[in-house]
Amino acid sequence: MDVPPAGTPVVCDMTTAPDTARQRLEEYRLLFDRSLVGRERIGAAVRFRFRAEPGLRERIEDLAAREKACCAFFAFEVTTDGGQIVWDCAVSDDPAARAVLDDLYDGDPGSLLRRQAD
């Protein structure tokens, strides 16, 4: 996983996104509520484990690609481990980026959007 360098802006720019922030947050909520089976910290990264369901890996890869397009400070890797889909997430070495990663780990993917709105 190629983690962006320190100094990468910690912003979320969804101006060219095919979905809205509200739709994206709902997608996260449904994904985590329906399919998440575990989460863990791996060094400076976080790992989410999901049930391997038909089409789910492709949906997670699509979500990760859309996140990377609007939040350049993130790095993602999606793999399969036995009967689970593994989604590793890391961020550039920046306190604000780490706070967003912590919020994602805690189930709050919308924290950066709220901070930007303030």
C-alpha positions as CSV (number, residue, x, y, z in Angstrom):
1,M,0.0,0.0,0.0
2,D,1.5,3.3,-1.1
3,V,0.9,5.8,1.7
4,P,0.8,9.4,0.6
5,P,3.7,11.6,1.9
6,A,3.4,13.9,4.9
7,G,2.2,17.3,3.7
8,T,-0.6,15.8,1.5
9,P,-3.5,18.1,2.1
10,V,-6.1,16.7,4.5
11,V,-9.2,17.7,2.7
12,C,-12.2,16.0,1.2
13,D,-13.1,17.4,-2.3
14,M,-16.2,15.7,-3.7
15,T,-16.8,18.3,-6.4
16,T,-16.2,15.7,-9.2
17,A,-17.6,12.7,-7.3
18,P,-20.4,10.7,-8.8
19,D,-22.3,10.7,-5.5
20,T,-23.1,13.2,-2.8
21,A,-21.6,13.2,0.7
22,R,-24.9,12.0,2.1
23,Q,-25.0,9.1,-0.3
24,R,-21.4,8.2,0.5
25,L,-22.0,8.2,4.2
26,E,-25.1,6.0,3.8
27,E,-23.1,3.6,1.7
28,Y,-20.5,3.3,4.6
29,R,-23.3,2.9,7.1
30,L,-24.9,0.1,5.2
31,L,-21.6,-1.6,4.5
32,F,-20.5,-1.6,8.1
33,D,-24.0,-2.5,9.5
34,R,-24.5,-5.4,7.1
35,S,-21.2,-6.9,6.4
36,L,-18.5,-5.9,8.9
37,V,-17.2,-8.8,11.0
38,G,-14.2,-7.1,12.7
39,R,-11.7,-4.3,12.8
40,E,-8.2,-4.0,14.1
41,R,-5.3,-1.7,14.2
42,I,-2.2,-2.8,12.2
43,G,0.6,-0.4,13.1
44,A,-0.4,3.0,11.8
45,A,-3.1,1.5,9.6
46,V,-6.5,0.1,10.3
47,R,-8.0,-3.1,8.9
48,F,-11.7,-3.9,8.4
49,R,-12.9,-7.4,7.8
50,F,-16.1,-8.1,6.0
51,R,-18.1,-11.3,5.2
52,A,-17.2,-12.5,1.7
53,E,-20.5,-12.0,-0.1
54,P,-21.1,-12.0,-3.9
55,G,-20.1,-8.6,-5.4
56,L,-19.0,-7.1,-2.1
57,R,-15.3,-7.0,-2.9
58,E,-16.0,-5.0,-6.1
59,R,-18.3,-2.6,-4.1
60,I,-15.6,-2.1,-1.5
61,E,-12.9,-1.5,-4.2
62,D,-15.2,1.0,-5.9
63,L,-15.8,2.8,-2.6
64,A,-12.1,2.9,-1.9
65,A,-11.4,4.3,-5.4
66,R,-14.0,7.0,-4.9
67,E,-12.6,7.8,-1.4
68,K,-9.0,8.1,-2.8
69,A,-10.3,10.4,-5.6
70,C,-11.7,12.9,-3.1
71,C,-9.3,12.3,-0.1
72,A,-5.7,12.1,-1.5
73,F,-4.2,11.7,2.0
74,F,-5.7,8.1,2.2
75,A,-4.2,4.8,1.0
76,F,-6.3,1.7,0.6
77,E,-5.8,-2.0,-0.2
78,V,-8.5,-4.6,-0.6
79,T,-7.7,-8.3,-0.5
80,T,-9.4,-11.6,0.3
81,D,-8.4,-13.8,3.3
82,G,-10.2,-17.1,3.4
83,G,-13.9,-16.3,3.7
84,Q,-13.4,-12.6,4.4
85,I,-12.7,-9.4,2.5
86,V,-10.0,-7.3,4.1
87,W,-9.9,-3.6,3.6
88,D,-6.7,-1.9,4.9
89,C,-6.7,1.9,5.3
90,A,-3.8,4.2,6.0
91,V,-3.1,7.9,5.9
92,S,-0.2,10.3,5.4
93,D,1.8,11.1,8.5
94,D,-0.2,14.1,9.7
95,P,-2.2,14.6,13.0
96,A,-5.3,15.7,11.2
97,A,-5.2,12.7,8.8
98,R,-4.7,10.3,11.7
99,A,-7.7,11.8,13.4
100,V,-9.8,11.1,10.3
101,L,-8.5,7.5,10.2
102,D,-9.3,7.1,13.9
103,D,-12.8,8.4,13.3
104,L,-13.3,5.9,10.4
105,Y,-12.1,3.1,12.6
106,D,-14.6,4.2,15.2
107,G,-17.4,4.1,12.6
108,D,-17.6,7.9,11.9
109,P,-16.6,8.3,8.2
110,G,-18.1,11.8,8.0
111,S,-15.9,13.5,10.5
112,L,-13.7,15.3,7.9
113,L,-16.8,16.6,6.1
114,R,-18.2,18.1,9.3
115,R,-14.8,19.7,10.2
116,Q,-14.6,21.3,6.8
117,A,-18.1,22.7,7.1
118,D,-17.3,24.4,10.4
